[in-house]
Amino acid sequence: MPTVVTRFAPSPTGHLHIGGARTAIFCWLLARHYGGRFHLRIEDTDLLRSRQEYTDSILASMRWLGLDWDGDLTYQTQRTALYNQYVDKLLAEGKAYWCSCTPEEVEAMREEARAKGLKPRYNGCCREKGLGPAEGRCVRLKTPLTGKVVFDDLVKGTIAVDVAELDDMVIRRADGMPTYNMAVVVDDHDMGISYVIRGDDHVSNTPRQIVIYEALGLPVPRFGHVPMILGPDRQKLSKRHGARAVIEYQQDGLLPQALLNYLVRLGWSHGNQELFSLEELVSYFDGSSLNPAAAAFDPAKLEWCNAHYMRELPLEELAALTAPFVEAAGLGTVESTQLVELCRMFRERAGNLKALAESFRPLLVPANQLVHAEKDAAKHFTEAGKAHLRALADIFANCADFDAASLETALHGYVEGNGLKFKEVAPPLRTALMGYMGGAHLPEIMAFLGREECLARLRRVAA
Ligand code: GLU
């Protein structure tokens, strides 16, 4: 089998979005599965909208997702001379021609076709004029007049387009710049790309690109057009659906392996399996089982997937990843063993690292800054509740050891020794310690806080 070479070709006109990221993942996996190569090409020919900061951001997102690329990065703006060599070749072979029609004239032709109920198109006016280069002239391809372009799409199956539907497309604009379709064909050939996997918003470009390959006498790669990701309401995906740029998920504290796992399942399957290690993905992803039907984005499932990876991660690693979020939440620098302990207590309860860091807040602020949730305080800081807190403060003040096991014994000793029920004592205690009716196992919370901080919290409420 020849080497599988894929590429991801983003336009740096915005951050990497989940649709683009999924395409990149598919391309990367296919190359890695077959032990081939994966290239990254920056399609920056739209000078007005392309920005270096977006290229940097796309690269950062690719690195964060672990999608490493082979060889150097390619920038289309640095390759104009190469594209023009191919345009010149087509001109020299009589497969392309100079066209002097002005944009207004071309628009008039389109209008005329529309008026006749035909597809708007350039009418081939300069095709046989034998014009040479001159200011304001573009170069057009002599698209064959009859026949079909047929290709076997990896996702959509066989696609056939009548060439009569394609007009003589511009391959070099009047300003000397090659057009998008021309540049892509030259690049994909020059980079040895054997599989072009991209969003199906490009499917209408493919027959045009194939016509260019054929005019140049070049082998045509295999194409695969993946359907767009839709919102849960099956409308075009947008911010309103909770869809965001990869960098925003990173800022929210999603784990890259969770986002990758989630995205790969949007449009690809391996039986009913939902969670995959990277090794499994590389081993299973062979370009088959790509779903031709559009998948819908489901933020809840993404969070579920992330929670899974948060549970799977070694605690030390989770703590190290959470540390910057703790700092960003204004909770200061927490010593690493403490952070590990916090992660252990709270990781089951958070869907992302930002929420996890935030869940530590009640345990990291001093007693006098702990905020009591109004509803919980009103319900549990009753006279009886406060009496329990006073009694417990005395017990905890005298506990020989302040570890979770000793505190558990002391707490149960108080409850049982006084013929009480745990649910009479735990809620005021929990609200006094955490500020609300949530959090982890009470003895563990107390052990984490330490004696002084615990007593301060109980006495603040029950003094
Ligand atoms: N630059 C194009 C885009 O960002 C991709 C073109 C391609 O993959 O051929 O949509």
Boltz pocket constraint, residues with backbone or C-beta under 6 A from the ligand:
constraints:
  - pocket:
      binder: B
      contacts: [[A, 8], [A, 9], [A, 10], [A, 11], [A, 43], [A, 184], [A, 197], [A, 198], [A, 199], [A, 202]]
      max_distance: 6.0
